[in-house]
Amino acid sequence: MKNKLLNFFLNKQKCKHKNALLTSNEGYCPDCGQYLIKSFYIVRCACCDIKREAKISWGEIVPAEKYCSNCGSNKYYIEKLESINLIDANFAVYLKEPVYDTGILHPEFQVWVDEDCNEQKLLGLKPKQAT
């Protein structure tokens, strides 16, 4: 419980991305400029594999009810989906997750020099005459 409270107060200063990804599954946050992707999660019972309603509590994805309505188990696992269909929409939760390692944010530049070019031409000096 102490770790959850500590994480709550430490993460309070971070951007919540409320205005980001309203109509798309990926893009930049207009508040902080971070690149985000929308990820969908479904909670399933570990015993009978039935979908369970999920919620986000203290930053973690957990089942809405403590026990499975089908078998009574309290064990569950979380399944990550790239996209969501209409049937799973009532069971899924989504998170706006930052993407840190993309080629978009840090492009690479290449520089090359022709061998014919000499330093005197670059500096605007006249080449020396051979004697």
N, CA, C and O atoms as a MOPAC input file, in Angstrom:
PM7 MOZYME 1SCF
protein

 N      0.81700 1    -1.19000 1     0.00000 1
 C      0.00000 1     0.00000 1     0.00000 1
 C      0.86800 1     1.26500 1     0.00000 1
 O      0.50900 1     2.27300 1    -0.60800 1
 N      2.01600 1     1.19700 1     0.69200 1
 C      2.90300 1     2.36000 1     0.72300 1
 C      3.42800 1     2.68700 1    -0.66600 1
 O      3.51800 1     3.85500 1    -1.04300 1
 N      3.78000 1     1.63600 1    -1.43800 1
 C      4.28400 1     1.85600 1    -2.79700 1
 C      3.22600 1     2.49700 1    -3.68500 1
 O      3.54400 1     3.35500 1    -4.50900 1
 N      1.97700 1     2.09000 1    -3.52500 1
 C      0.89700 1     2.67300 1    -4.32800 1
 C      0.69800 1     4.14600 1    -3.99200 1
 O      0.50500 1     4.97000 1    -4.88500 1
 N      0.74500 1     4.47200 1    -2.71400 1
 C      0.59600 1     5.87300 1    -2.31200 1
 C      1.77700 1     6.70400 1    -2.79600 1
 O      1.59800 1     7.82700 1    -3.26600 1
 N      2.96900 1     6.16200 1    -2.68400 1
 C      4.16100 1     6.86900 1    -3.13400 1
 C      4.10300 1     7.10900 1    -4.63900 1
 O      4.38900 1     8.21300 1    -5.10200 1
 N      3.73500 1     6.08100 1    -5.40700 1
 C      3.60200 1     6.24200 1    -6.86600 1
 C      2.52500 1     7.24800 1    -7.22200 1
 O      2.67600 1     7.99800 1    -8.18700 1
 N      1.44200 1     7.27700 1    -6.46200 1
 C      0.36000 1     8.22000 1    -6.72600 1
 C      0.84800 1     9.65900 1    -6.58500 1
 O      0.56900 1    10.49600 1    -7.44300 1
 N      1.57100 1     9.95000 1    -5.51200 1
 C      2.03700 1    11.31400 1    -5.29000 1
 C      3.19300 1    11.69200 1    -6.20800 1
 O      3.32400 1    12.85800 1    -6.57800 1
 N      4.03000 1    10.73300 1    -6.58300 1
 C      5.11600 1    11.02600 1    -7.51200 1
 C      4.59200 1    11.26100 1    -8.92100 1
 O      5.12900 1    12.10300 1    -9.64100 1
 N      3.55500 1    10.53600 1    -9.33100 1
 C      3.00900 1    10.65800 1   -10.67600 1
 C      2.00400 1    11.79300 1   -10.80900 1
 O      1.50900 1    12.04600 1   -11.90700 1
 N      1.69900 1    12.47100 1    -9.73100 1
 C      0.72100 1    13.55000 1    -9.78000 1
 C      1.20500 1    14.71100 1   -10.65100 1
 O      0.39700 1    15.41400 1   -11.25700 1
 N      2.51400 1    14.91000 1   -10.71200 1
 C      3.07500 1    16.00600 1   -11.49200 1
 C      3.17700 1    15.68700 1   -12.97300 1
 O      3.36000 1    16.60100 1   -13.77600 1
 N      3.06300 1    14.40900 1   -13.36700 1
 C      3.19100 1    14.02000 1   -14.76400 1
 C      1.93400 1    14.37000 1   -15.55000 1
 O      0.84900 1    14.50300 1   -14.98500 1
 N      2.09800 1    14.51600 1   -16.85500 1
 C      0.97300 1    14.81100 1   -17.74400 1
 C      0.04200 1    13.60900 1   -17.80700 1
 O      0.50700 1    12.47500 1   -17.92400 1
 N     -1.24400 1    13.83500 1   -17.73100 1
 C     -2.24800 1    12.76000 1   -17.78900 1
 C     -2.72400 1    12.51100 1   -19.21600 1
 O     -3.47000 1    11.55900 1   -19.44600 1
 N     -2.32300 1    13.32200 1   -20.16600 1
 C     -2.66100 1    13.17500 1   -21.58900 1
 C     -4.18100 1    13.18800 1   -21.80900 1
 O     -4.69200 1    12.40400 1   -22.60900 1
 N     -4.88700 1    14.04700 1   -21.12400 1
 C     -6.35300 1    14.09700 1   -21.24300 1
 C     -6.81100 1    14.56200 1   -22.62200 1
 O     -7.86300 1    14.13000 1   -23.09200 1
 N     -6.05600 1    15.42000 1   -23.27100 1
 C     -6.46500 1    15.95900 1   -24.57000 1
 C     -5.87000 1    15.18700 1   -25.74600 1
 O     -6.05400 1    15.58400 1   -26.89700 1
 N     -5.15900 1    14.09300 1   -25.47300 1
 C     -4.47900 1    13.34300 1   -26.53400 1
 C     -5.30000 1    12.13100 1   -26.96500 1
 O     -6.06700 1    11.57400 1   -26.18000 1
 N     -5.12900 1    11.73500 1   -28.21500 1
 C     -5.71000 1    10.52400 1   -28.80300 1
 C     -7.22400 1    10.44500 1   -28.63400 1
 O     -7.76500 1     9.39000 1   -28.30000 1
 N     -7.88900 1    11.54500 1   -28.86100 1
 C     -9.34700 1    11.54800 1   -28.74500 1
 C    -10.00700 1    10.84600 1   -29.92100 1
 O    -11.05500 1    10.22300 1   -29.75300 1
 N     -9.42000 1    10.93300 1   -31.10400 1
 C    -10.01800 1    10.31200 1   -32.28900 1
 C     -9.08400 1     9.35300 1   -33.00800 1
 O     -9.46300 1     8.78800 1   -34.03300 1
 N     -7.86700 1     9.15400 1   -32.49800 1
 C     -6.91500 1     8.26900 1   -33.16600 1
 C     -6.28700 1     7.31300 1   -32.16000 1
 O     -6.47300 1     7.45700 1   -30.95200 1
 N     -5.54700 1     6.34200 1   -32.66600 1
 C     -4.89700 1     5.36000 1   -31.80400 1
 C     -3.44300 1     5.68700 1   -31.50000 1
 O     -2.83600 1     5.05100 1   -30.63900 1
 N     -2.87400 1     6.67100 1   -32.19400 1
 C     -1.51700 1     7.09800 1   -31.89200 1
 C     -1.31900 1     8.52600 1   -32.34900 1
 O     -1.98700 1     8.99700 1   -33.27000 1
 N     -0.39100 1     9.21200 1   -31.69600 1
 C     -0.10600 1    10.59100 1   -32.03600 1
 C      0.59400 1    11.29600 1   -30.89400 1
 O      1.00200 1    10.66600 1   -29.91800 1
 N      0.72800 1    12.59700 1   -31.01900 1
 C      1.41800 1    13.40700 1   -30.02600 1
 C      0.42700 1    14.04100 1   -29.06000 1
 O     -0.68300 1    14.41400 1   -29.44100 1
 N      0.84600 1    14.15600 1   -27.81000 1
 C      0.02800 1    14.81000 1   -26.79700 1
 C      0.14000 1    16.32400 1   -27.00300 1
 O      1.25400 1    16.84300 1   -27.06700 1
 N     -0.98400 1    17.04800 1   -27.10800 1
 C     -0.90400 1    18.49300 1   -27.30300 1
 C     -0.45700 1    19.23800 1   -26.04400 1
 O     -0.08400 1    20.40800 1   -26.12700 1
 N     -0.48800 1    18.59200 1   -24.89800 1
 C     -0.11300 1    19.25500 1   -23.64900 1
 C      1.38100 1    19.14800 1   -23.34500 1
 O      1.98900 1    20.11200 1   -22.87900 1
 N      1.98400 1    17.96600 1   -23.60900 1
 C      3.39600 1    17.77100 1   -23.25800 1
 C      4.27600 1    17.43800 1   -24.45700 1
 O      5.50000 1    17.47800 1   -24.33200 1
 N      3.70200 1    17.11000 1   -25.61900 1
 C      4.47100 1    16.83100 1   -26.82500 1
 C      5.01000 1    15.41600 1   -26.92400 1
 O      5.78400 1    15.12300 1   -27.83500 1
 N      4.63100 1    14.54300 1   -26.03000 1
 C      5.12500 1    13.16400 1   -26.03400 1
 C      4.33800 1    12.31800 1   -27.03500 1
 O      3.12800 1    12.48500 1   -27.18200 1
 N      5.04000 1    11.39900 1   -27.72700 1
 C      4.38300 1    10.51100 1   -28.68300 1
 C      3.71200 1     9.38100 1   -27.92100 1
 O      4.35200 1     8.71700 1   -27.10500 1
 N      2.41400 1     9.15300 1   -28.18200 1
 C      1.62200 1     8.18000 1   -27.43500 1
 C      0.98900 1     7.16800 1   -28.37900 1
 O      0.77200 1     7.43900 1   -29.55900 1
 N      0.70100 1     5.99900 1   -27.82800 1
 C     -0.05200 1     4.97900 1   -28.53200 1
 C     -1.12100 1     4.45800 1   -27.57800 1
 O     -0.87400 1     4.29000 1   -26.38400 1
 N     -2.29900 1     4.20900 1   -28.11500 1
 C     -3.40000 1     3.71500 1   -27.30200 1
 C     -3.36500 1     2.19200 1   -27.28700 1
 O     -3.40200 1     1.55900 1   -28.34300 1
 N     -3.29300 1     1.59900 1   -26.09400 1
 C     -3.26400 1     0.15000 1   -25.92600 1
 C     -4.50200 1    -0.29800 1   -25.17200 1
 O     -4.92300 1     0.34500 1   -24.21000 1
 N     -5.08100 1    -1.40200 1   -25.61400 1
 C     -6.29300 1    -1.93500 1   -24.99500 1
 C     -5.95200 1    -3.17300 1   -24.17900 1
 O     -5.12200 1    -3.98500 1   -24.58600 1
 N     -6.60200 1    -3.31200 1   -23.01800 1
 C     -6.35100 1    -4.43900 1   -22.12800 1
 C     -7.67300 1    -5.07200 1   -21.71800 1
 O     -8.65800 1    -4.38000 1   -21.45800 1
 N     -7.67400 1    -6.40800 1   -21.66300 1
 C     -8.83300 1    -7.17300 1   -21.20600 1
 C     -8.37200 1    -8.06200 1   -20.05800 1
 O     -7.31500 1    -8.68800 1   -20.13300 1
 N     -9.16800 1    -8.11300 1   -19.00200 1
 C     -8.88900 1    -8.98100 1   -17.86200 1
 C     -9.64400 1   -10.28000 1   -18.08000 1
 O    -10.83900 1   -10.26300 1   -18.37700 1
 N     -8.95900 1   -11.40300 1   -17.93400 1
 C     -9.57200 1   -12.72700 1   -18.08400 1
 C     -9.33700 1   -13.53100 1   -16.81000 1
 O     -8.32900 1   -13.36400 1   -16.12400 1
 N    -10.28500 1   -14.39800 1   -16.51700 1
 C    -10.16200 1   -15.30300 1   -15.38200 1
 C     -9.07800 1   -16.33700 1   -15.69900 1
 O     -9.04200 1   -16.87800 1   -16.80400 1
 N     -8.21200 1   -16.60800 1   -14.75000 1
 C     -7.13500 1   -17.56900 1   -14.95700 1
 C     -7.64000 1   -19.00400 1   -14.95300 1
 O     -6.97800 1   -19.89000 1   -15.49300 1
 N     -8.79600 1   -19.24900 1   -14.35600 1
 C     -9.32900 1   -20.62200 1   -14.28000 1
 C    -10.21400 1   -20.96500 1   -15.48200 1
 O     -9.98300 1   -21.97300 1   -16.15000 1
 N    -11.21200 1   -20.14400 1   -15.75600 1
 C    -12.17400 1   -20.47800 1   -16.81700 1
 C    -11.99300 1   -19.64500 1   -18.08800 1
 O    -12.70800 1   -19.86400 1   -19.06600 1
 N    -11.05700 1   -18.70000 1   -18.09500 1
 C    -10.70200 1   -17.89200 1   -19.26300 1
 C    -11.83000 1   -16.98900 1   -19.76300 1
 O    -11.80900 1   -16.56000 1   -20.91600 1
 N    -12.80900 1   -16.69700 1   -18.91400 1
 C    -13.90200 1   -15.81000 1   -19.30800 1
 C    -13.44700 1   -14.36000 1   -19.16200 1
 O    -12.63000 1   -14.04700 1   -18.29500 1
 N    -13.97000 1   -13.48000 1   -20.00400 1
 C    -13.65800 1   -12.05800 1   -19.91500 1
 C    -14.33500 1   -11.47700 1   -18.68500 1
 O    -15.48400 1   -11.79200 1   -18.37600 1
 N    -13.60300 1   -10.62900 1   -17.99700 1
 C    -14.15000 1    -9.96200 1   -16.81700 1
 C    -14.07700 1    -8.46100 1   -17.02700 1
 O    -13.17800 1    -7.97300 1   -17.71200 1
 N    -15.00900 1    -7.73000 1   -16.44900 1
 C    -14.95600 1    -6.27200 1   -16.53100 1
 C    -13.73200 1    -5.78300 1   -15.78000 1
 O    -13.37300 1    -6.32600 1   -14.73400 1
 N    -13.09300 1    -4.75100 1   -16.32300 1
 C    -11.85000 1    -4.24800 1   -15.74800 1
 C    -11.99200 1    -2.78800 1   -15.36000 1
 O    -12.87300 1    -2.07600 1   -15.84300 1
 N    -11.10700 1    -2.36500 1   -14.48100 1
 C    -11.01600 1    -0.96100 1   -14.09100 1
 C     -9.55200 1    -0.65200 1   -13.79000 1
 O     -8.72800 1    -1.55400 1   -13.64200 1
 N     -9.25200 1     0.62500 1   -13.70400 1
 C     -7.90200 1     1.05100 1   -13.35100 1
 C     -7.96200 1     1.57500 1   -11.92000 1
 O     -8.68100 1     2.52900 1   -11.62300 1
 N     -7.19600 1     0.93600 1   -11.04200 1
 C     -7.16000 1     1.31600 1    -9.64600 1
 C     -5.71400 1     1.54800 1    -9.22900 1
 O     -4.88600 1     0.64200 1    -9.31700 1
 N     -5.41500 1     2.74400 1    -8.78100 1
 C     -4.07100 1     3.12100 1    -8.35800 1
 C     -3.05200 1     2.88900 1    -9.46800 1
 O     -1.91500 1     2.50000 1    -9.20100 1
 N     -3.45400 1     3.12600 1   -10.70000 1
 C     -2.55200 1     2.98100 1   -11.83100 1
 C     -2.38500 1     1.55900 1   -12.32800 1
 O     -1.59100 1     1.32500 1   -13.23900 1
 N     -3.10300 1     0.60200 1   -11.76400 1
 C     -3.01900 1    -0.79100 1   -12.18500 1
 C     -4.35000 1    -1.24800 1   -12.76000 1
 O     -5.40900 1    -0.77900 1   -12.34200 1
 N     -4.29400 1    -2.16200 1   -13.71600 1
 C     -5.50300 1    -2.73700 1   -14.29800 1
 C     -5.91300 1    -3.93200 1   -13.44500 1
 O     -5.14800 1    -4.88100 1   -13.27700 1
 N     -7.12300 1    -3.87300 1   -12.91200 1
 C     -7.63700 1    -4.93200 1   -12.03500 1
 C     -9.07200 1    -5.25900 1   -12.43300 1
 O     -9.72200 1    -4.44700 1   -13.09200 1
 N     -9.58200 1    -6.43100 1   -12.04700 1
 C    -10.99100 1    -6.74200 1   -12.31400 1
 C    -11.91100 1    -5.85000 1   -11.49100 1
 O    -11.57200 1    -5.44600 1   -10.37900 1
 N    -13.08500 1    -5.54800 1   -12.05300 1
 C    -14.05500 1    -4.71100 1   -11.34700 1
 C    -14.61200 1    -5.43700 1   -10.12200 1
 O    -14.82700 1    -4.81400 1    -9.08300 1
 N    -14.84900 1    -6.74600 1   -10.23300 1
 C    -15.30500 1    -7.54500 1    -9.10100 1
 C    -14.13800 1    -8.37600 1    -8.58200 1
 O    -13.23000 1    -8.72900 1    -9.33500 1
 N    -14.17200 1    -8.68100 1    -7.31000 1
 C    -13.07400 1    -9.42700 1    -6.69400 1
 C    -13.03200 1   -10.88200 1    -7.15200 1
 O    -11.95300 1   -11.45800 1    -7.28700 1
 N    -14.20800 1   -11.48500 1    -7.39300 1
 C    -14.28700 1   -12.89100 1    -7.76600 1
 C    -14.99200 1   -13.04600 1    -9.10700 1
 O    -15.84900 1   -12.23800 1    -9.46500 1
 N    -14.62600 1   -14.08000 1    -9.84000 1
 C    -15.21800 1   -14.37400 1   -11.14100 1
 C    -16.67800 1   -14.80400 1   -10.95300 1
 O    -16.97900 1   -15.62700 1   -10.08800 1
 N    -17.56200 1   -14.25700 1   -11.74900 1
 C    -18.98800 1   -14.61000 1   -11.64900 1
 C    -19.27800 1   -15.98500 1   -12.25000 1
 O    -20.35700 1   -16.53300 1   -12.02600 1
 N    -18.35000 1   -16.54600 1   -13.00000 1
 C    -18.54900 1   -17.84600 1   -13.62900 1
 C    -18.05400 1   -19.01000 1   -12.75800 1
 O    -18.75100 1   -20.01400 1   -12.60900 1
 N    -16.84600 1   -18.87200 1   -12.18300 1
 C    -16.27200 1   -19.98700 1   -11.41100 1
 C    -15.92100 1   -19.62800 1    -9.96600 1
 O    -15.63100 1   -20.52200 1    -9.17100 1
 N    -15.93900 1   -18.35500 1    -9.61400 1
 C    -15.66100 1   -17.94000 1    -8.24300 1
 C    -14.19500 1   -17.74400 1    -7.91600 1
 O    -13.85900 1   -17.48100 1    -6.76100 1
 N    -13.31700 1   -17.86300 1    -8.88800 1
 C    -11.88400 1   -17.70400 1    -8.65100 1
 C    -11.51600 1   -16.22600 1    -8.53500 1
 O    -12.16500 1   -15.36800 1    -9.13300 1
 N    -10.48000 1   -15.94100 1    -7.76800 1
 C     -9.99900 1   -14.55900 1    -7.69900 1
 C     -8.70800 1   -14.36700 1    -8.49000 1
 O     -8.11500 1   -13.28900 1    -8.44100 1
 N     -8.26600 1   -15.37700 1    -9.21000 1
 C     -7.06600 1   -15.28400 1   -10.04200 1
 C     -7.44700 1   -14.77600 1   -11.43400 1
 O     -8.49200 1   -15.12900 1   -11.98000 1
 N     -6.57400 1   -13.94400 1   -11.98900 1
 C     -6.83900 1   -13.36400 1   -13.30500 1
 C     -5.52200 1   -13.08400 1   -14.01000 1
 O     -4.45400 1   -13.08900 1   -13.39700 1
 N     -5.62100 1   -12.84000 1   -15.31300 1
 C     -4.47200 1   -12.37100 1   -16.07400 1
 C     -4.95400 1   -11.28200 1   -17.03000 1
 O     -6.14500 1   -11.15900 1   -17.31300 1
 N     -4.00400 1   -10.50400 1   -17.51200 1
 C     -4.31800 1    -9.34800 1   -18.35300 1
 C     -3.81700 1    -9.62300 1   -19.76700 1
 O     -2.66700 1   -10.01100 1   -19.97300 1
 N     -4.70400 1    -9.41300 1   -20.73100 1
 C     -4.38200 1    -9.62300 1   -22.13800 1
 C     -4.31300 1    -8.26600 1   -22.82500 1
 O     -5.22200 1    -7.44600 1   -22.69300 1
 N     -3.22500 1    -8.03500 1   -23.56000 1
 C     -3.04500 1    -6.77600 1   -24.28000 1
 C     -3.46500 1    -6.95800 1   -25.72900 1
 O     -3.06400 1    -7.92100 1   -26.38300 1
 N     -4.28000 1    -6.02300 1   -26.23300 1
 C     -4.75900 1    -6.05300 1   -27.61700 1
 C     -4.30800 1    -4.79700 1   -28.34900 1
 O     -4.24200 1    -3.71700 1   -27.76200 1
 N     -3.99800 1    -4.94600 1   -29.63200 1
 C     -3.62400 1    -3.78900 1   -30.45100 1
 C     -4.84900 1    -2.97400 1   -30.86400 1
 O     -4.79900 1    -1.74500 1   -30.91300 1
 N     -5.94000 1    -3.66600 1   -31.15800 1
 C     -7.18000 1    -2.98600 1   -31.52300 1
 C     -8.32800 1    -3.69500 1   -30.80600 1
 O     -8.17000 1    -4.81200 1   -30.31400 1
 N     -9.45800 1    -3.04600 1   -30.75300 1
 C    -10.60600 1    -3.56100 1   -30.00900 1
 C    -11.78000 1    -3.75800 1   -30.96000 1
 O    -11.97400 1    -2.96600 1   -31.88300 1
 N    -12.56300 1    -4.81000 1   -30.73900 1
 C    -13.77300 1    -4.99500 1   -31.52900 1
 C    -14.99000 1    -4.64500 1   -30.67100 1
 O    -14.86100 1    -4.41800 1   -29.46800 1
 N    -16.14000 1    -4.60400 1   -31.27600 1
 C    -17.34200 1    -4.15300 1   -30.59500 1
 C    -17.72800 1    -5.05000 1   -29.42300 1
 O    -18.23800 1    -4.56000 1   -28.41600 1
 N    -17.49700 1    -6.34000 1   -29.53700 1
 C    -17.87200 1    -7.27700 1   -28.48400 1
 C    -17.03200 1    -7.05800 1   -27.22700 1
 O    -17.54700 1    -7.15600 1   -26.11400 1
 N    -15.74300 1    -6.76300 1   -27.39900 1
 C    -14.84500 1    -6.59300 1   -26.25900 1
 C    -14.87400 1    -5.19200 1   -25.65800 1
 O    -14.23600 1    -4.95500 1   -24.63200 1
 N    -15.59000 1    -4.27000 1   -26.26600 1
 C    -15.57900 1    -2.87800 1   -25.81200 1
 C    -16.09300 1    -2.70600 1   -24.38500 1
 O    -15.61500 1    -1.82400 1   -23.67100 1
 N    -17.05700 1    -3.52400 1   -23.94800 1
 C    -17.58300 1    -3.39800 1   -22.58800 1
 C    -16.60700 1    -3.92500 1   -21.53900 1
 O    -16.69700 1    -3.54200 1   -20.37300 1
 N    -15.69400 1    -4.78200 1   -21.92500 1
 C    -14.77200 1    -5.39500 1   -20.97800 1
 C    -13.41200 1    -4.71000 1   -20.93800 1
 O    -12.69200 1    -4.84000 1   -19.94900 1
 N    -13.05200 1    -3.99500 1   -21.97300 1
 C    -11.69500 1    -3.47500 1   -22.12500 1
 C    -11.50900 1    -2.12400 1   -21.44200 1
 O    -12.44600 1    -1.34100 1   -21.28500 1
 N    -10.28600 1    -1.89000 1   -21.05100 1
 C     -9.82800 1    -0.56600 1   -20.63200 1
 C     -8.68300 1    -0.19300 1   -21.56900 1
 O     -8.02900 1    -1.06700 1   -22.14000 1
 N     -8.44700 1     1.09300 1   -21.72300 1
 C     -7.33300 1     1.49500 1   -22.56600 1
 C     -6.45300 1     2.47900 1   -21.82900 1
 O     -6.90500 1     3.23600 1   -20.97000 1
 N     -5.19000 1     2.44600 1   -22.18800 1
 C     -4.19400 1     3.34400 1   -21.62700 1
 C     -3.48800 1     4.06800 1   -22.75900 1
 O     -3.27100 1     3.51100 1   -23.83500 1
 N     -3.13900 1     5.30200 1   -22.50400 1
 C     -2.33800 1     6.08000 1   -23.44700 1
 C     -0.89100 1     5.96500 1   -22.98700 1
 O     -0.47200 1     6.61800 1   -22.03100 1
 N     -0.13700 1     5.12300 1   -23.68700 1
 C      1.22400 1     4.81400 1   -23.26700 1
 C      2.23600 1     5.55700 1   -24.11600 1
 O      2.10400 1     5.59600 1   -25.33900 1
 N      3.24900 1     6.14900 1   -23.49000 1
 C      4.29100 1     6.84500 1   -24.25700 1
 C      5.19400 1     5.86400 1   -24.98600 1
 O      5.47400 1     4.76900 1   -24.49800 1
 N      5.64100 1     6.27800 1   -26.16000 1
 C      6.58200 1     5.50000 1   -26.95100 1
 C      7.89300 1     6.27400 1   -26.91600 1
 O      7.96500 1     7.41600 1   -27.36800 1
 N      8.92300 1     5.64000 1   -26.37700 1
 C     10.19000 1     6.34400 1   -26.20500 1
 C     11.17000 1     6.09800 1   -27.33900 1
 O     11.93400 1     7.00400 1   -27.67000 1
 N     11.19000 1     4.92000 1   -27.95200 1
 C     12.19600 1     4.57700 1   -28.94000 1
 C     11.57000 1     4.51500 1   -30.32400 1
 O     11.21900 1     3.43400 1   -30.79800 1
 N     11.43000 1     5.64400 1   -30.96600 1
 C     10.94200 1     5.67000 1   -32.34200 1
 C     11.94200 1     6.41800 1   -33.20900 1
 O     12.67800 1     7.27500 1   -32.72100 1
 N     11.96500 1     6.09900 1   -34.47100 1
 C     12.82800 1     6.80600 1   -35.40300 1
 C     12.29600 1     8.18600 1   -35.72600 1
 O     13.01600 1     9.01400 1   -36.28600 1
 N     11.05100 1     8.44400 1   -35.38200 1
 C     10.43600 1     9.72600 1   -35.68900 1
 C     11.02800 1    10.83300 1   -34.82300 1
 O     11.25700 1    11.94300 1   -35.30300 1
 N     11.27600 1    10.53600 1   -33.55600 1
 C     11.71100 1    11.56300 1   -32.63000 1
 C     13.17700 1    11.94000 1   -32.79900 1
 O     13.54300 1    13.09200 1   -32.56200 1
 N     14.02900 1    10.99400 1   -33.20400 1
 C     15.45600 1    11.23600 1   -33.30900 1
 C     15.95700 1    10.77700 1   -34.67500 1
 O     16.53300 1     9.69500 1   -34.79100 1
 N     15.74100 1    11.59300 1   -35.71100 1
 C     16.19400 1    11.16800 1   -37.04000 1
 C     17.72000 1    11.17300 1   -37.12500 1
 O     18.39400 1    11.91900 1   -36.41400 1
 N     18.24300 1    10.33800 1   -37.99600 1
 C     19.68000 1    10.27100 1   -38.19700 1
 C     20.04800 1    11.09600 1   -39.42400 1
 O     19.31500 1    11.11900 1   -40.41300 1
 N     21.18600 1    11.77100 1   -39.34800 1
 C     21.66700 1    12.56700 1   -40.45900 1
 C     22.98000 1    11.96800 1   -40.95300 1
 O     23.79200 1    11.48400 1   -40.16400 1
 N     23.17500 1    12.00800 1   -42.26400 1
 C     24.42200 1    11.55400 1   -42.85000 1
 C     25.05000 1    12.70800 1   -43.61300 1
 O     24.36300 1    13.47800 1   -44.28400 1
 N     26.36700 1    12.81500 1   -43.50000 1
 C     27.10400 1    13.85600 1   -44.19800 1
 C     28.23700 1    13.18100 1   -44.94900 1
 O     28.94000 1    12.33600 1   -44.39500 1
 N     28.41600 1    13.55200 1   -46.21300 1
 C     29.52000 1    13.02600 1   -46.97500 1
 C     30.13700 1    14.14800 1   -47.78400 1
 O     29.49200 1    15.15600 1   -48.07300 1
 N     31.39300 1    13.95900 1   -48.14500 1
 C     32.15500 1    14.97500 1   -48.86800 1
 C     32.71500 1    14.32300 1   -50.12000 1
 O     33.23900 1    13.21000 1   -50.07600 1
 N     32.59800 1    15.02800 1   -51.23400 1
 C     33.17200 1    14.52800 1   -52.47400 1
 C     34.68700 1    14.59000 1   -52.40200 1
 O     35.24800 1    15.50800 1   -51.80400 1
 N     35.34700 1    13.62000 1   -53.01000 1
 C     36.80300 1    13.58600 1   -52.98900 1
 C     37.39900 1    14.68000 1   -53.86100 1
 O     38.53400 1    15.08800 1   -53.61400 1
 N     36.69600 1    15.17000 1   -54.86000 1
 C     37.21400 1    16.20200 1   -55.75900 1
 C     37.32300 1    17.55300 1   -55.05900 1
 O     38.10800 1    18.40300 1   -55.47600 1
 N     36.57800 1    17.74900 1   -54.04800 1
 C     36.53800 1    19.03400 1   -53.35800 1
 C     37.76600 1    19.15600 1   -52.46400 1
 O     38.04900 1    18.26100 1   -51.66800 1
 N     38.49000 1    20.25400 1   -52.59400 1
 C     39.63400 1    20.44800 1   -51.69600 1
 C     39.36300 1    21.62400 1   -50.77100 1
 O     38.42700 1    22.39300 1   -50.98700 1
 N     40.16700 1    21.75400 1   -49.76900 1
 C     39.94600 1    22.74400 1   -48.71500 1
 C     40.02800 1    24.16900 1   -49.24100 1
 O     39.31700 1    25.03800 1   -48.73700 1
 N     40.86200 1    24.44300 1   -50.22900 1
 C     41.01800 1    25.79400 1   -50.73600 1
 C     39.73100 1    26.27800 1   -51.41100 1
 O     39.37100 1    27.44700 1   -51.26700 1
 N     39.04300 1    25.42300 1   -52.13100 1
 C     37.79600 1    25.82400 1   -52.77300 1
 C     36.73300 1    26.13500 1   -51.74100 1
 O     35.94000 1    27.06000 1   -51.91700 1
 N     36.71500 1    25.36700 1   -50.66500 1
 C     35.72000 1    25.59600 1   -49.63100 1
 C     35.93200 1    26.93200 1   -48.93400 1
 O     34.96600 1    27.59400 1   -48.55400 1
 N     37.19500 1    27.33500 1   -48.76300 1
 C     37.49200 1    28.58800 1   -48.08600 1
 C     37.45400 1    29.78300 1   -49.02600 1
 O     37.57200 1    30.92200 1   -48.57400 1
 N     37.29400 1    29.55200 1   -50.30800 1
 C     37.24100 1    30.64200 1   -51.27000 1
 C     38.60800 1    31.14800 1   -51.67500 1
 O     38.72000 1    32.25200 1   -52.20700 1
 N     39.64400 1    30.37500 1   -51.43800 1
 C     41.00700 1    30.78200 1   -51.79700 1
 C     41.32700 1    30.29600 1   -53.20400 1
 O     40.77900 1    29.29900 1   -53.67500 1
 N     42.20400 1    31.00400 1   -53.84900 1
 C     42.65400 1    30.58500 1   -55.18600 1
 C     43.66000 1    29.46700 1   -55.03100 1
 O     44.52000 1    29.52400 1   -54.15200 1
 N     43.56700 1    28.45900 1   -55.86500 1
 C     44.53500 1    27.36900 1   -55.76200 1
 C     45.93900 1    27.84700 1   -56.14400 1
 O     46.10700 1    28.72900 1   -56.98700 1
 N     46.94500 1    27.23800 1   -55.49700 1
 C     48.34100 1    27.58700 1   -55.77200 1
 C     48.74600 1    27.02500 1   -57.11800 1
 O     48.34000 1    25.93100 1   -57.51100 1
 N     49.56300 1    27.80900 1   -57.81800 1
 C     50.09100 1    27.38000 1   -59.10200 1
 C     51.33400 1    26.53700 1   -58.89200 1
 O     52.19400 1    26.87400 1   -58.07800 1
 N     51.42400 1    25.45900 1   -59.61700 1
 C     52.58100 1    24.59400 1   -59.51000 1
 C     53.77300 1    25.26900 1   -60.18000 1
 O     53.62100 1    25.84300 1   -61.25900 1
 N     54.95300 1    25.21600 1   -59.57000 1
 C     56.14200 1    25.84700 1   -60.14800 1
 C     57.13400 1    24.85200 1   -60.64200 1
 O     58.18700 1    25.23300 1   -61.15500 1

